């Protein structure tokens, strides 16, 4: 076996085309549903060279030690939060993912959608028509123009959000963990300052060991009472129950959340009872366009590493030179 694909049947739309494409090119492929099922195939682990797995799959040092020939780890999505990228790099394992433009733009557009739906009380306004209620004496909608929009994280998604909002007449601020050049229309601020000074706070950070839980209750309490808080990237950066408690205390606050920790959102989560929250099941930014391109990119990445070509989307580019040398290594 050369390639293993690991994930539940809900990911068949990504795995099946990749499986067929690899087989057509003469590569041996095995399909596993769970990590435990993969680990039970002891003999297969010794010959495994490429692992394709969903972003939450636990690919760690223990796993790498049991796969002596592993040379590439591929996620069909942008996220690689389950992958120990540092350990992979140390072992000369190339990590590839779905860093496609369509996904970045879809998520950025979804963040703008969430922001406007919250400010303009879209669902509350719909309710007046659907339930034949009398028009309210006071409207609740607020304009985006003139507001301060704070981005926590300024990777590709954060940059795409800022680019789209740059012509909306807003002040854009962003917190970044590493110093970088910023567009003229974005002001860099500290992580402490962004929540405290923004009218709209948009989580655009990836989930990593460093970012998990980085916004605690003290940081959230510094937000404005009528803040709009949007999260379209990953749950786990803010504890769900903490966020729910704060929103319950502040009826003027608006939440728009597409991600939770754990997922799916617990049936008894207090978030579900909040009238000031928009909740979607980790799919608001998933479009036909991005899903089609993710499938293509997953196939392309797997075929590339199977044939010793550097794929288009590499998470740890520092390993490329070492990785290419492996092609002539006698143990492979």
Number of C-alpha atoms within 10 A of each C-alpha: 15 18 25 21 23 21 20 14 12 8 14 12 12 22 24 16 15 25 21 14 16 20 13 10 11 9 16 14 18 15 17 17 14 15 15 9 12 17 15 11 11 12 11 17 22 14 16 22 22 24 23 26 29 25 19 13 17 16 21 15 17 10 14 18 12 14 21 16 19 25 25 23 25 28 27 27 21 19 20 27 18 17 23 17 20 13 15 22 19 11 18 22 25 28 28 28 27 27 20 16 14 19 23 22 20 20 24 26 19 21 28 17 14 26 23 17 17 26 18 17 18 15 14 15 15 11 11 13 11 8 8 9 9 8 10 9 6 6 10 13 15 12 9 18 12 11 16 18 26 31 31 25 21 24 15 17 26 24 21 20 25 26 16 13 20 16 10 13 12 16 19 23 24 27 22 17 13 8 8 9 8 13 12 8 14 19 13 20 17 13 19 15 17 26 29 17 18 23 22 27 26 28 24 27 24 23 19 17 12 10 15 16 15 15 19 13 15 9 15 18 13 14 22 18 16 15 23 25 26 26 22 25 24 22 22 20 23 21 18 19 13 15 19 19 14 15 24 17 10 15 14 15 19 25 26 22 25 23 23 23 15 11 11 10 18 12 8 8 12 15 24 15 11 17 14 22 23 20 18 15 12 18 12 19 21 14 15 11 11 20 17 13 17 24 19 16 25 25 23 18 28 28 19 14 22 20 13 15 13 19 22 15 19 18 19 16 14 12 18 18 11 14 20 17 10 17 14 8 8 6 8 12
